[in-house]
């Protein structure tokens, strides 16, 4: 089952988006049919669809919805609203812009061709990242015959992409190859994407895994119980600074202290040459509601003020490697994803 896909209606009727509603997991697997740009924006904001690659595909398919729903300049205005549904995730705007280019050249058909091409490229890119990342991880572990314990945060599996994942895709590849000892999943407060989604995917693939609370990760790393930290990315700046789910920076600091490799796995489309450094990345704040309560139950006194940044930025110097479908970049060695002229 694909996380997100396009459903063609036939007979000249409009098509629509079908996606797994990630807010319903793990209790049930529910499919959402999205017919309008407004419904897609709402689904993105409530995290029914999330994860950088999946958001890119959603953005592109959203332009197709706009082309079916509107005429002329109204399509571009709808695309602008869609682009800002989650401002930190660069893949969303990349997908929107790619489909807009298709629409400008060949209308709805051009937008759909661009969106479907992006979907198919994501599937191939995740397969390549898994192979490249697993090979890198094995090279980073001194004992070649040792089975690997990997720690991850949030959800970077198939639910964050189309059919395969980024960082969790590497863990899946290690498992399939018989090289995985254990996957440690951080619960990922405040919405528990690790507890709800990553453990669901690990169980489905039959991989050995344990769930930990976020604040346990630093002690587990310091104790020497982890061989590698594998994380995804929502935006990678030209210099290698990386925005990812809140708590990732903490893992990078702890991994550096413990001497554990810290590896970012993300598609090339997540590298943003127009963002010079992490200081230039807009960090989405999702409001206090997710912090002071969960699933309709208050966990703090009424009126409590709260901050809720959805992401943090890990400096390039703390990143052992960035793995994409095309290359491996070593920021800790001074390498950058983009040369200065590209980000000027």
DOMIPA-28247 format. One record per residue (C-alpha): residue number from 1; y, x, z. Coordinates in steps of 0.5 Angstrom, whole numbers, plus 500, padded with zeros to 3 digits. Layout:
+------+-----+-----+-----+
| resi |   Y |   X |   Z |
+------+-----+-----+-----+
|  NUM |   Y |   X |   Z |
...
+------+-----+-----+-----+
! end
This chain:
+------+-----+-----+-----+
| resi |   Y |   X |   Z |
+------+-----+-----+-----+
|    1 | 500 | 500 | 500 |
|    2 | 507 | 503 | 498 |
|    3 | 512 | 503 | 503 |
|    4 | 517 | 500 | 498 |
|    5 | 516 | 498 | 491 |
|    6 | 519 | 494 | 485 |
|    7 | 516 | 487 | 483 |
|    8 | 517 | 485 | 476 |
|    9 | 517 | 477 | 475 |
|   10 | 516 | 477 | 468 |
|   11 | 518 | 472 | 463 |
|   12 | 525 | 474 | 463 |
|   13 | 526 | 472 | 470 |
|   14 | 529 | 477 | 475 |
|   15 | 525 | 482 | 479 |
|   16 | 526 | 484 | 486 |
|   17 | 524 | 489 | 492 |
|   18 | 518 | 489 | 496 |
|   19 | 518 | 493 | 502 |
|   20 | 514 | 494 | 509 |
|   21 | 518 | 491 | 515 |
|   22 | 518 | 497 | 519 |
|   23 | 521 | 493 | 525 |
|   24 | 514 | 489 | 526 |
|   25 | 510 | 495 | 526 |
|   26 | 505 | 497 | 530 |
|   27 | 504 | 490 | 532 |
|   28 | 503 | 487 | 525 |
|   29 | 504 | 489 | 517 |
|   30 | 509 | 484 | 514 |
|   31 | 512 | 485 | 507 |
|   32 | 519 | 483 | 506 |
|   33 | 521 | 481 | 499 |
|   34 | 529 | 483 | 498 |
|   35 | 532 | 479 | 492 |
|   36 | 540 | 480 | 494 |
|   37 | 544 | 486 | 495 |
|   38 | 546 | 483 | 502 |
|   39 | 539 | 482 | 504 |
|   40 | 538 | 489 | 502 |
|   41 | 544 | 492 | 506 |
|   42 | 541 | 488 | 512 |
|   43 | 534 | 491 | 512 |
|   44 | 537 | 498 | 511 |
|   45 | 542 | 497 | 517 |
|   46 | 536 | 494 | 522 |
|   47 | 531 | 499 | 520 |
|   48 | 526 | 495 | 516 |
|   49 | 526 | 501 | 511 |
|   50 | 528 | 508 | 513 |
|   51 | 527 | 515 | 512 |
|   52 | 531 | 519 | 507 |
|   53 | 526 | 519 | 501 |
|   54 | 525 | 511 | 502 |
|   55 | 532 | 510 | 503 |
|   56 | 534 | 513 | 496 |
|   57 | 529 | 509 | 492 |
|   58 | 532 | 503 | 496 |
|   59 | 539 | 505 | 494 |
|   60 | 537 | 505 | 487 |
|   61 | 533 | 499 | 487 |
|   62 | 539 | 496 | 490 |
|   63 | 543 | 497 | 484 |
|   64 | 538 | 494 | 480 |
|   65 | 539 | 488 | 484 |
|   66 | 546 | 488 | 483 |
|   67 | 546 | 488 | 476 |
|   68 | 541 | 482 | 476 |
|   69 | 546 | 479 | 481 |
|   70 | 553 | 481 | 478 |
|   71 | 557 | 483 | 472 |
|   72 | 562 | 488 | 470 |
|   73 | 566 | 492 | 476 |
|   74 | 562 | 487 | 481 |
|   75 | 556 | 491 | 480 |
|   76 | 560 | 498 | 482 |
|   77 | 563 | 494 | 488 |
|   78 | 556 | 492 | 491 |
|   79 | 553 | 499 | 490 |
|   80 | 559 | 502 | 494 |
|   81 | 557 | 497 | 500 |
|   82 | 550 | 499 | 499 |
|   83 | 552 | 507 | 499 |
|   84 | 555 | 506 | 506 |
|   85 | 549 | 502 | 509 |
|   86 | 547 | 508 | 513 |
|   87 | 552 | 514 | 511 |
|   88 | 549 | 520 | 514 |
|   89 | 543 | 519 | 509 |
|   90 | 545 | 523 | 503 |
|   91 | 539 | 520 | 499 |
|   92 | 541 | 513 | 499 |
|   93 | 548 | 515 | 496 |
|   94 | 544 | 519 | 491 |
|   95 | 539 | 514 | 489 |
|   96 | 545 | 509 | 488 |
|   97 | 549 | 514 | 484 |
|   98 | 543 | 515 | 479 |
|   99 | 541 | 508 | 478 |
|  100 | 549 | 507 | 477 |
|  101 | 549 | 512 | 471 |
|  102 | 543 | 508 | 468 |
|  103 | 546 | 502 | 469 |
|  104 | 553 | 505 | 465 |
|  105 | 548 | 507 | 460 |
|  106 | 544 | 501 | 459 |
|  107 | 545 | 496 | 463 |
|  108 | 540 | 493 | 468 |
|  109 | 534 | 496 | 464 |
|  110 | 537 | 503 | 465 |
|  111 | 538 | 502 | 472 |
|  112 | 531 | 500 | 473 |
|  113 | 528 | 505 | 469 |
|  114 | 532 | 510 | 473 |
|  115 | 530 | 507 | 480 |
|  116 | 522 | 507 | 477 |
|  117 | 523 | 514 | 475 |
|  118 | 526 | 516 | 482 |
|  119 | 520 | 512 | 485 |
|  120 | 515 | 516 | 481 |
|  121 | 518 | 523 | 483 |
|  122 | 518 | 521 | 490 |
|  123 | 511 | 521 | 490 |
|  124 | 510 | 527 | 486 |
|  125 | 515 | 531 | 491 |
|  126 | 511 | 529 | 497 |
|  127 | 505 | 531 | 494 |
|  128 | 508 | 538 | 493 |
|  129 | 512 | 539 | 499 |
|  130 | 505 | 537 | 503 |
|  131 | 501 | 543 | 499 |
|  132 | 507 | 548 | 500 |
|  133 | 509 | 546 | 507 |
|  134 | 501 | 547 | 509 |
|  135 | 501 | 553 | 506 |
|  136 | 507 | 556 | 509 |
|  137 | 505 | 553 | 516 |
|  138 | 498 | 557 | 516 |
|  139 | 502 | 563 | 514 |
|  140 | 506 | 563 | 520 |
|  141 | 500 | 562 | 525 |
|  142 | 498 | 569 | 526 |
|  143 | 491 | 568 | 527 |
|  144 | 488 | 565 | 520 |
|  145 | 482 | 562 | 523 |
|  146 | 486 | 558 | 528 |
|  147 | 487 | 551 | 528 |
|  148 | 494 | 548 | 528 |
|  149 | 498 | 544 | 534 |
|  150 | 504 | 541 | 530 |
|  151 | 510 | 538 | 534 |
|  152 | 514 | 532 | 530 |
|  153 | 519 | 527 | 532 |
|  154 | 521 | 521 | 529 |
|  155 | 517 | 518 | 523 |
|  156 | 517 | 522 | 517 |
|  157 | 510 | 520 | 514 |
|  158 | 509 | 515 | 508 |
|  159 | 513 | 510 | 512 |
|  160 | 519 | 514 | 510 |
|  161 | 518 | 515 | 503 |
|  162 | 514 | 511 | 498 |
|  163 | 506 | 513 | 498 |
|  164 | 506 | 520 | 502 |
|  165 | 511 | 523 | 507 |
|  166 | 515 | 530 | 508 |
|  167 | 514 | 533 | 515 |
|  168 | 508 | 528 | 517 |
|  169 | 505 | 529 | 510 |
|  170 | 504 | 537 | 511 |
|  171 | 501 | 535 | 518 |
|  172 | 496 | 530 | 514 |
|  173 | 495 | 536 | 509 |
|  174 | 493 | 540 | 515 |
|  175 | 488 | 535 | 517 |
|  176 | 485 | 534 | 511 |
|  177 | 484 | 541 | 510 |
|  178 | 481 | 542 | 517 |
|  179 | 486 | 546 | 519 |
|  180 | 489 | 541 | 524 |
|  181 | 488 | 542 | 532 |
|  182 | 493 | 536 | 534 |
|  183 | 499 | 533 | 532 |
|  184 | 504 | 531 | 538 |
|  185 | 509 | 526 | 536 |
|  186 | 515 | 525 | 540 |
|  187 | 516 | 518 | 542 |
|  188 | 523 | 518 | 539 |
|  189 | 528 | 514 | 543 |
|  190 | 532 | 509 | 543 |
|  191 | 528 | 505 | 537 |
|  192 | 521 | 509 | 538 |
|  193 | 520 | 511 | 531 |
|  194 | 515 | 516 | 533 |
|  195 | 511 | 511 | 538 |
|  196 | 511 | 505 | 534 |
|  197 | 510 | 509 | 527 |
|  198 | 508 | 516 | 527 |
|  199 | 502 | 514 | 531 |
|  200 | 500 | 508 | 527 |
|  201 | 500 | 513 | 521 |
|  202 | 496 | 518 | 525 |
|  203 | 491 | 513 | 527 |
|  204 | 490 | 511 | 520 |
|  205 | 489 | 518 | 517 |
|  206 | 484 | 519 | 523 |
|  207 | 488 | 525 | 525 |
|  208 | 488 | 528 | 532 |
|  209 | 494 | 526 | 536 |
|  210 | 498 | 525 | 542 |
|  211 | 504 | 521 | 544 |
|  212 | 509 | 525 | 549 |
|  213 | 516 | 522 | 551 |
|  214 | 522 | 526 | 548 |
|  215 | 524 | 530 | 554 |
|  216 | 517 | 533 | 555 |
|  217 | 517 | 537 | 548 |
|  218 | 521 | 543 | 551 |
|  219 | 516 | 544 | 557 |
|  220 | 510 | 543 | 552 |
|  221 | 514 | 548 | 547 |
|  222 | 515 | 553 | 553 |
|  223 | 508 | 553 | 555 |
|  224 | 506 | 556 | 549 |
|  225 | 502 | 549 | 547 |
|  226 | 505 | 548 | 540 |
|  227 | 504 | 553 | 534 |
|  228 | 509 | 549 | 529 |
|  229 | 515 | 544 | 530 |
|  230 | 515 | 540 | 523 |
|  231 | 521 | 535 | 522 |
|  232 | 524 | 532 | 516 |
|  233 | 532 | 531 | 514 |
|  234 | 537 | 526 | 513 |
|  235 | 542 | 531 | 510 |
|  236 | 542 | 538 | 509 |
|  237 | 548 | 542 | 508 |
|  238 | 549 | 547 | 503 |
|  239 | 549 | 553 | 508 |
|  240 | 542 | 550 | 511 |
|  241 | 545 | 546 | 517 |
|  242 | 541 | 540 | 517 |
|  243 | 542 | 533 | 520 |
|  244 | 536 | 529 | 523 |
|  245 | 534 | 524 | 528 |
|  246 | 537 | 525 | 535 |
|  247 | 533 | 530 | 539 |
|  248 | 531 | 535 | 533 |
|  249 | 537 | 540 | 535 |
|  250 | 534 | 540 | 542 |
|  251 | 527 | 541 | 539 |
|  252 | 530 | 547 | 535 |
|  253 | 533 | 550 | 541 |
|  254 | 527 | 550 | 545 |
|  255 | 522 | 552 | 539 |
|  256 | 527 | 558 | 538 |
|  257 | 526 | 560 | 546 |
|  258 | 519 | 559 | 545 |
|  259 | 518 | 563 | 539 |
|  260 | 515 | 557 | 535 |
|  261 | 517 | 556 | 528 |
|  262 | 521 | 551 | 526 |
|  263 | 520 | 548 | 519 |
|  264 | 524 | 542 | 516 |
|  265 | 521 | 539 | 510 |
|  266 | 525 | 535 | 505 |
|  267 | 526 | 533 | 498 |
|  268 | 531 | 537 | 494 |
|  269 | 535 | 531 | 493 |
|  270 | 536 | 531 | 501 |
|  271 | 540 | 538 | 500 |
|  272 | 547 | 536 | 499 |
|  273 | 551 | 542 | 495 |
|  274 | 558 | 538 | 497 |
|  275 | 557 | 538 | 504 |
|  276 | 559 | 545 | 506 |
|  277 | 556 | 545 | 513 |
|  278 | 554 | 541 | 519 |
|  279 | 561 | 540 | 521 |
|  280 | 562 | 536 | 515 |
|  281 | 556 | 531 | 516 |
|  282 | 558 | 524 | 518 |
|  283 | 554 | 522 | 524 |
|  284 | 552 | 515 | 524 |
|  285 | 553 | 511 | 531 |
|  286 | 549 | 505 | 532 |
|  287 | 552 | 502 | 538 |
|  288 | 550 | 501 | 545 |
|  289 | 545 | 495 | 544 |
|  290 | 540 | 500 | 543 |
|  291 | 541 | 504 | 549 |
|  292 | 542 | 499 | 554 |
|  293 | 536 | 495 | 552 |
|  294 | 530 | 495 | 548 |
|  295 | 526 | 489 | 545 |
|  296 | 531 | 484 | 548 |
|  297 | 530 | 486 | 555 |
|  298 | 536 | 490 | 559 |
|  299 | 535 | 497 | 562 |
|  300 | 542 | 498 | 564 |
|  301 | 547 | 494 | 568 |
|  302 | 551 | 489 | 564 |
|  303 | 557 | 492 | 561 |
|  304 | 555 | 499 | 561 |
|  305 | 558 | 504 | 556 |
|  306 | 553 | 508 | 552 |
|  307 | 554 | 513 | 546 |
|  308 | 548 | 512 | 540 |
|  309 | 549 | 517 | 535 |
|  310 | 543 | 516 | 531 |
|  311 | 542 | 524 | 528 |
|  312 | 544 | 531 | 531 |
|  313 | 545 | 537 | 527 |
|  314 | 541 | 543 | 527 |
|  315 | 544 | 550 | 526 |
|  316 | 541 | 554 | 520 |
|  317 | 540 | 560 | 524 |
|  318 | 535 | 556 | 528 |
|  319 | 531 | 554 | 522 |
|  320 | 525 | 558 | 520 |
|  321 | 524 | 555 | 513 |
|  322 | 526 | 549 | 509 |
|  323 | 521 | 547 | 505 |
|  324 | 522 | 542 | 499 |
|  325 | 518 | 540 | 493 |
|  326 | 521 | 546 | 489 |
|  327 | 522 | 552 | 494 |
|  328 | 522 | 555 | 501 |
|  329 | 529 | 557 | 504 |
|  330 | 529 | 561 | 510 |
|  331 | 536 | 560 | 513 |
|  332 | 534 | 564 | 520 |
|  333 | 534 | 570 | 515 |
|  334 | 540 | 568 | 512 |
|  335 | 538 | 565 | 506 |
|  336 | 542 | 558 | 504 |
|  337 | 540 | 552 | 500 |
|  338 | 546 | 553 | 496 |
|  339 | 550 | 559 | 493 |
|  340 | 557 | 558 | 496 |
|  341 | 560 | 557 | 489 |
|  342 | 556 | 550 | 489 |
|  343 | 559 | 548 | 495 |
|  344 | 566 | 550 | 493 |
+------+-----+-----+-----+
! end
